Amino acid sequence: QDYFTDENRVLKKDPQQDYHLEYAMENSTHTILAFSRELHTCDTNDKSITESTVRVIWAYHHKDMGEAGQNYHGSNRGTKSLRLLNPEKEEVLSASLPYFDLTNKDVPVPDKDTTYWCQMFKIPVQHEKHHVTKVEPLIQKGHENLVHHILLYQCSSNLNDSVLDYGHECYHPNMPDSFLTCETVIFAWAIGGEGFTYPPHVGLSIGTAADPQFVLMEVHYDNPSYTEGLIDNSGLRLIYTPVIRKYDAGVIEAGLWVSLFHNIPPGMPEFVSEGHCTLECLEEALGAERPSGIHVFAVLLHAHLAGRAIRMRHFHNGEEQKLLAYDDEFDFNFQEFQYLKEERTILPGDNLITECHYSTVDRIRMTWVRKVLM
């Protein structure tokens, strides 16, 4: 039955029954309930289902609900963030496809709030073009809340193997000069995300002279409790195929660059900032190489703890198009790629605006912002 709850957590039967049981199954280990509901029910007791993140709250008791009301669930409860309308990844990859891992080796995580660790890697030699079809996070067990995000940058092809011998804290005065040649992001993963599967007609190209030979992996460690003695071996697994796909994949970054000039005052229930990828920006970025535009098939919205909502706005010929991507219920611990239902073409001369909403109502000090959209 369709129930709702009030501020006192009391369950009440909804006079407008919008949930409909499709089937149910129970065995010695599982109870499965499949139900359907309209996305927008026009019922004030129901929450509309959109493309934003939703928190699914669940609880159960070993006895069915009686006439006297629900039985208290005790510890049989939990919550999970989901994006119910995110299209399913339909392609099933062969388990026999080759792969290689890019993982840190015994990185000592400092006992401080935030650390960015950079390590150089060399892509295994391929004598002809291949396509990466999937990238999976390899997060060390127990470090799921420590590893906040991982970025993979393409570096200069003029480097040699001597750069592979060491890792170093990123953006540090003593950071190796070779790290400064790594500017183009080719992949991104964030906390709570699963593996990313490219569409069947798209792959990340490796193996040609123009493809990355050396890559820099940047791992952001989030250690707000200042835990000492942490050693991490997390990274990424890249699965690839010799069967070439129609299109090569790339990454476009939009948002606000990390800057001390971008900050949020404390005690703000809502604070909005915008990052503009202007007409001139996209004209220069796409005009020569991609005059026919690029096709966006997925978006990763990324923010930190103060983030509450993110919207990616798209303008063409001065007119605003449908939102490219959005999440009005942003969850720091669930930063998953949004696969677009239909690819969106972005042309030279278009505008992109990354609109970020923050809340610092529980903070007493200034917040310096780090955010980007991939």
Backbone torsions as a table, in degrees:
resi	resn	phi	psi	omega
1	GLN	NA	160.2	-178.4
2	ASP	-90.5	113.2	178.2
3	TYR	-120.0	162.7	171.6
4	PHE	-138.9	170.9	-177.6
5	THR	-130.4	156.6	178.3
6	ASP	-108.1	-171.3	-176.7
7	GLU	-65.6	-16.7	177.7
8	ASN	-93.0	6.5	177.3
9	ARG	65.9	24.5	178.1
10	VAL	-90.9	129.5	178.3
11	LEU	-78.3	134.5	178.5
12	LYS	-131.5	137.4	178.3
13	LYS	-69.0	129.2	-178.2
14	ASP	-76.6	125.4	178.4
15	PRO	-64.3	-21.9	176.1
16	GLN	-105.8	102.8	-174.9
17	GLN	-83.2	99.7	-175.1
18	ASP	-102.3	-14.6	177.9
19	TYR	-93.6	134.1	-176.3
20	HIS	-125.7	122.7	-179.7
21	LEU	-70.7	126.2	178.3
22	GLU	-92.0	-47.1	173.7
23	TYR	-163.2	165.2	179.5
24	ALA	-142.7	148.4	-179.7
25	MET	-147.8	143.1	179.4
26	GLU	-145.4	136.2	171.8
27	ASN	-132.8	-161.1	-174.4
28	SER	-71.4	-14.8	-176.5
29	THR	-123.7	-22.5	-172.2
30	HIS	-134.5	146.7	166.7
31	THR	-120.9	124.8	-178.3
32	ILE	-119.7	125.6	175.9
33	LEU	-120.7	123.4	175.9
34	ALA	-111.2	126.4	-177.3
35	PHE	-140.2	163.2	-179.8
36	SER	-128.4	159.0	179.7
37	ARG	-162.0	147.4	173.1
38	GLU	-64.7	148.1	179.3
39	LEU	-63.6	-39.7	179.2
40	HIS	-125.3	111.5	-172.6
41	THR	-97.2	-9.0	-175.3
42	CYS	59.9	27.9	177.7
43	ASP	-112.6	120.9	-177.5
44	THR	-63.7	-16.4	178.6
45	ASN	-88.7	-3.6	-179.8
46	ASP	-111.0	150.0	175.9
47	LYS	-96.4	129.9	177.8
48	SER	-65.1	142.3	178.5
49	ILE	-98.1	118.8	-179.1
50	THR	-124.8	-169.0	177.1
51	GLU	-79.8	-2.6	177.9
52	SER	-73.9	167.5	175.2
53	THR	-68.4	139.7	173.3
54	VAL	-122.3	144.6	174.3
55	ARG	-95.5	113.5	177.2
56	VAL	-90.4	118.4	-179.1
57	ILE	-105.1	130.3	-177.4
58	TRP	-130.2	151.0	175.6
59	ALA	-158.6	149.7	179.7
60	TYR	-150.9	159.1	174.8
61	HIS	-126.1	152.3	-176.4
62	HIS	-72.3	-12.6	174.6
63	LYS	-108.2	146.9	178.1
64	ASP	-67.6	160.9	-179.8
65	MET	-67.8	131.1	-178.7
66	GLY	-101.3	-176.8	-178.9
67	GLU	-65.2	-27.0	-178.4
68	ALA	-77.4	-5.1	-179.3
69	GLY	115.0	-171.2	-175.6
70	GLN	-74.4	148.6	171.6
71	ASN	-85.7	143.7	-177.2
72	TYR	-66.8	131.5	-173.0
73	HIS	-75.6	-18.2	-176.5
74	GLY	63.6	-132.2	-178.3
75	SER	-86.0	-0.1	-179.6
76	ASN	-81.5	72.2	-175.1
77	ARG	-152.9	162.7	177.4
78	GLY	179.8	-179.2	178.9
79	THR	-146.1	152.0	178.5
80	LYS	-148.0	133.9	175.2
81	SER	-84.3	135.5	-179.5
82	LEU	-141.2	158.3	169.7
83	ARG	-116.7	95.3	-167.6
84	LEU	-65.0	-26.3	-176.4
85	LEU	-101.0	7.2	176.9
86	ASN	-67.4	122.8	-178.6
87	PRO	-57.5	141.3	179.2
88	GLU	-71.1	145.8	175.7
89	LYS	-81.3	106.6	-169.6
90	GLU	-79.6	-29.2	-171.8
91	GLU	-70.2	134.6	175.3
92	VAL	-105.0	114.4	-177.5
93	LEU	-82.1	145.0	178.3
94	SER	-67.4	135.1	179.6
95	ALA	-69.3	-14.0	-177.8
96	SER	-90.6	-0.1	-179.8
97	LEU	-65.0	141.9	179.3
98	PRO	-71.4	160.1	178.5
99	TYR	-153.9	164.9	170.7
100	PHE	-140.3	152.2	-176.8
101	ASP	-109.2	140.2	172.2
102	LEU	-117.3	99.0	-174.6
103	THR	-130.6	145.0	175.0
104	ASN	-69.2	154.3	179.8
105	LYS	-118.9	102.0	174.4
106	ASP	52.8	54.1	177.9
107	VAL	-78.5	123.9	176.3
108	PRO	-78.8	115.0	-178.6
109	VAL	-84.9	119.1	-177.8
110	PRO	-61.8	154.8	178.4
111	ASP	-85.6	63.7	175.4
112	LYS	-140.5	164.0	-170.8
113	ASP	-57.5	-49.1	-173.4
114	THR	-132.8	131.8	175.2
115	THR	-137.7	132.4	172.3
116	TYR	-108.5	118.5	-177.7
117	TRP	-111.8	130.6	-177.8
118	CYS	-115.0	134.8	177.9
119	GLN	-137.9	132.5	179.3
120	MET	-87.7	143.5	176.5
121	PHE	-135.1	158.4	174.2
122	LYS	-112.7	129.6	178.2
123	ILE	-66.4	130.8	178.4
124	PRO	-52.0	138.1	-173.4
125	VAL	-61.8	125.4	172.5
126	GLN	-119.5	130.7	-175.5
127	HIS	-88.0	0.2	175.8
128	GLU	-155.5	169.8	-175.3
129	LYS	-64.3	134.2	172.2
130	HIS	-130.0	167.0	175.7
131	HIS	-123.9	127.8	168.8
132	VAL	-73.5	127.0	-176.4
133	THR	-106.0	-18.7	-179.8
134	LYS	-156.5	144.8	175.0
135	VAL	-125.9	126.1	-178.9
136	GLU	-115.3	139.6	174.2
137	PRO	-75.1	139.1	174.3
138	LEU	-115.6	82.6	-176.4
139	ILE	-92.1	124.8	-179.2
140	GLN	-56.3	135.2	-178.8
141	LYS	-56.4	131.5	-178.6
142	GLY	91.9	-10.2	-178.3
143	HIS	-107.8	20.8	-176.6
144	GLU	-61.4	-30.2	178.7
145	ASN	-96.8	-6.3	-179.8
146	LEU	-86.5	-41.2	-177.8
147	VAL	-87.2	108.3	-174.2
148	HIS	-86.8	-44.9	173.6
149	HIS	-157.8	161.2	179.3
150	ILE	-132.4	128.1	175.2
151	LEU	-116.5	143.0	177.4
152	LEU	-118.1	120.1	-177.9
153	TYR	-109.2	143.3	171.2
154	GLN	-84.0	135.3	-177.1
155	CYS	-112.0	173.8	178.4
156	SER	-60.4	140.0	178.4
157	SER	-81.0	-2.7	-179.8
158	ASN	-87.0	0.8	179.5
159	LEU	-74.6	165.5	175.2
160	ASN	-124.6	175.6	-171.0
161	ASP	-65.7	-11.5	-179.8
162	SER	-64.4	-21.9	-178.8
163	VAL	-75.6	-8.5	-176.1
164	LEU	-84.6	-6.1	-169.2
165	ASP	-83.1	-8.3	-174.3
166	TYR	-150.0	154.6	168.6
167	GLY	-115.0	167.1	-177.4
168	HIS	-158.9	156.0	174.6
169	GLU	-63.5	130.7	-178.5
170	CYS	-68.9	155.6	173.0
171	TYR	57.8	28.4	-180.0
172	HIS	-100.4	146.3	179.3
173	PRO	-55.8	-29.6	-179.3
174	ASN	-95.6	12.3	179.5
175	MET	-62.5	137.3	-179.9
176	PRO	-56.5	142.7	-178.8
177	ASP	-61.3	-28.9	-178.5
178	SER	-61.5	-28.8	179.8
179	PHE	-64.9	-26.2	-177.5
180	LEU	-71.8	-12.7	178.4
181	THR	-85.3	-2.0	-174.8
182	CYS	-102.9	94.9	-171.9
183	GLU	-117.6	-24.9	-173.1
184	THR	-96.9	119.4	177.2
185	VAL	-75.4	128.2	177.1
186	ILE	-111.3	-12.8	174.5
187	PHE	-161.6	151.6	177.8
188	ALA	-143.0	142.8	174.5
189	TRP	-135.8	147.2	178.4
190	ALA	-135.5	162.9	-172.8
191	ILE	-52.7	135.4	179.1
192	GLY	87.5	-11.4	-178.6
193	GLY	-79.7	154.2	175.9
194	GLU	-99.1	-169.5	176.6
195	GLY	-65.8	149.3	180.0
196	PHE	-104.4	123.4	179.2
197	THR	-106.7	124.8	178.1
198	TYR	-71.9	151.6	176.1
199	PRO	-59.6	158.9	-175.5
200	PRO	-59.0	-22.4	-177.6
201	HIS	-102.8	10.0	-174.6
202	VAL	-134.4	144.0	174.7
203	GLY	-152.9	158.6	175.5
204	LEU	-86.0	117.1	-172.7
205	SER	-75.2	133.2	171.0
206	ILE	-137.1	154.3	173.2
207	GLY	106.7	-13.6	178.4
208	THR	-101.5	169.4	-178.0
209	ALA	-63.1	-28.7	-178.7
210	ALA	-84.5	-11.4	-176.6
211	ASP	-85.0	162.1	-178.6
212	PRO	-63.6	131.5	172.1
213	GLN	-102.7	-40.4	174.3
214	PHE	-115.5	137.2	178.3
215	VAL	-130.3	150.0	176.9
216	LEU	-110.3	124.5	177.0
217	MET	-101.1	120.0	178.2
218	GLU	-105.1	121.0	179.1
219	VAL	-112.8	123.8	176.2
220	HIS	-93.9	116.6	176.8
221	TYR	-97.0	128.1	-179.2
222	ASP	-110.3	107.0	-173.1
223	ASN	-128.4	64.8	-174.6
224	PRO	-65.0	-21.0	179.5
225	SER	-87.9	0.3	178.3
226	TYR	56.2	41.1	179.9
227	THR	-66.2	135.4	-178.9
228	GLU	-95.9	156.3	171.7
229	GLY	77.1	16.0	-180.0
230	LEU	-77.8	133.1	176.5
231	ILE	-123.5	127.5	-172.6
232	ASP	-121.0	145.7	178.9
233	ASN	-134.4	37.7	-177.4
234	SER	-84.6	167.6	178.5
235	GLY	174.7	-148.6	-175.3
236	LEU	-132.4	150.5	172.0
237	ARG	-116.1	126.0	180.0
238	LEU	-109.4	118.5	179.7
239	ILE	-99.9	131.6	-173.7
240	TYR	-136.4	169.2	-177.0
241	THR	-143.2	147.8	174.0
242	PRO	-79.4	-9.4	179.6
243	VAL	-80.6	108.0	-172.3
244	ILE	-74.9	136.8	177.8
245	ARG	-94.2	171.7	-171.5
246	LYS	-69.0	-39.3	-173.7
247	TYR	-124.3	148.8	172.1
248	ASP	-89.5	143.0	179.8
249	ALA	-92.9	152.4	173.9
250	GLY	-145.5	-179.2	-179.4
251	VAL	-129.5	133.0	170.4
252	ILE	-113.7	130.0	179.5
253	GLU	-100.9	135.8	176.2
254	ALA	-141.5	147.4	-179.7
255	GLY	144.6	-154.2	176.4
256	LEU	-106.4	131.2	177.6
257	TRP	-65.3	146.5	177.1
258	VAL	-60.1	120.8	-173.9
259	SER	-153.4	143.0	175.6
260	LEU	-70.7	-13.0	178.8
261	PHE	-82.5	-9.7	179.3
262	HIS	-106.7	106.2	-178.8
263	ASN	-141.5	163.3	-177.3
264	ILE	-122.7	129.0	178.2
265	PRO	-65.7	153.8	176.5
266	PRO	-73.3	162.3	174.4
267	GLY	71.3	19.9	-178.2
268	MET	-97.1	116.8	176.8
269	PRO	-65.6	-30.1	173.8
270	GLU	-150.2	134.5	177.0
271	PHE	-140.1	126.2	-175.5
272	VAL	-111.9	133.7	173.6
273	SER	-130.4	155.8	-178.0
274	GLU	-130.4	138.9	171.4
275	GLY	-112.0	125.2	-174.0
276	HIS	-105.8	120.7	166.5
277	CYS	-98.2	98.7	-166.0
278	THR	-78.4	171.7	176.0
279	LEU	-54.6	-45.2	-179.3
280	GLU	-65.1	-36.3	-179.6
281	CYS	-62.6	-51.7	-177.7
282	LEU	-72.8	-28.5	176.0
283	GLU	-62.4	-44.1	180.0
284	GLU	-71.9	-40.1	-174.8
285	ALA	-71.2	-35.9	-173.2
286	LEU	-110.1	-19.2	-170.5
287	GLY	-54.9	-47.0	-175.9
288	ALA	-83.9	-45.4	-172.6
289	GLU	-85.0	-38.5	-175.6
290	ARG	-131.4	64.2	-178.6
291	PRO	-62.9	-23.2	178.5
292	SER	-86.7	3.7	176.2
293	GLY	92.6	177.0	176.3
294	ILE	-119.5	157.6	-178.6
295	HIS	-112.4	116.3	-179.0
296	VAL	-89.3	124.8	179.9
297	PHE	-115.9	-13.2	178.7
298	ALA	-157.1	153.9	-178.8
299	VAL	-137.1	138.7	173.1
300	LEU	-115.3	112.8	177.1
301	LEU	-90.1	129.5	-170.2
302	HIS	-134.4	130.2	174.5
303	ALA	-152.6	178.0	179.5
304	HIS	-110.5	-161.1	-165.7
305	LEU	-62.8	-28.8	-179.8
306	ALA	-78.8	-11.5	-177.7
307	GLY	-67.8	134.6	178.2
308	ARG	-119.9	-30.2	-179.6
309	ALA	-158.6	147.0	177.3
310	ILE	-137.1	138.2	178.1
311	ARG	-134.7	135.0	176.7
312	MET	-107.2	109.3	-175.9
313	ARG	-98.6	145.5	-174.9
314	HIS	-129.6	126.8	179.1
315	PHE	-119.6	136.4	177.1
316	HIS	-132.9	126.4	-176.6
317	ASN	53.8	37.1	177.2
318	GLY	80.2	-3.7	-179.2
319	GLU	-108.0	135.4	-178.7
320	GLU	-75.7	132.2	177.5
321	GLN	-92.5	-180.0	173.4
322	LYS	-59.3	145.1	179.5
323	LEU	-51.3	133.0	178.1
324	LEU	-68.1	-42.1	176.2
325	ALA	-162.5	154.6	176.8
326	TYR	-158.2	159.0	171.0
327	ASP	-150.1	104.1	-178.6
328	ASP	-86.4	-0.4	179.5
329	GLU	-131.6	51.1	-172.4
330	PHE	-57.8	134.9	178.6
331	ASP	-120.3	115.8	-178.9
332	PHE	-52.0	-36.2	-175.1
333	ASN	-91.0	9.1	-179.9
334	PHE	-140.6	80.9	-177.2
335	GLN	-112.5	88.6	-173.3
336	GLU	-111.7	148.2	175.4
337	PHE	-60.2	141.5	170.4
338	GLN	-100.9	117.2	176.3
339	TYR	-84.8	122.6	-179.0
340	LEU	-71.3	140.3	178.2
341	LYS	-65.3	-36.0	175.9
342	GLU	-133.4	136.4	178.6
343	GLU	-61.6	144.4	179.7
344	ARG	-112.7	130.5	178.0
345	THR	-88.8	128.6	174.1
346	ILE	-114.0	124.9	-173.0
347	LEU	-106.7	156.6	170.5
348	PRO	-56.3	133.2	-177.5
349	GLY	97.2	-9.1	173.4
350	ASP	-75.0	170.4	174.8
351	ASN	-124.6	143.5	172.9
352	LEU	-124.2	135.4	176.1
353	ILE	-126.0	121.8	174.1
354	THR	-93.9	112.6	-175.7
355	GLU	-106.0	118.2	-175.9
356	CYS	-117.6	134.1	178.6
357	HIS	-111.8	131.7	-177.6
358	TYR	-124.9	160.0	170.7
359	SER	-134.9	126.5	177.6
360	THR	-124.1	28.5	-174.1
361	VAL	-62.0	-23.7	-178.9
362	ASP	-100.9	15.5	-177.8
363	ARG	-115.3	148.0	-179.0
364	ILE	-112.4	-4.4	179.8
365	ARG	-123.0	162.2	178.2
366	MET	-62.2	143.9	178.0
367	THR	-110.7	125.1	173.7
368	TRP	-95.1	131.4	-165.9
369	VAL	-90.7	137.5	166.4
370	ARG	-126.2	118.5	176.7
371	LYS	-160.9	153.6	178.7
372	VAL	-161.8	154.9	175.3
373	LEU	-118.5	133.7	179.8
374	MET	-107.0	NA	NA
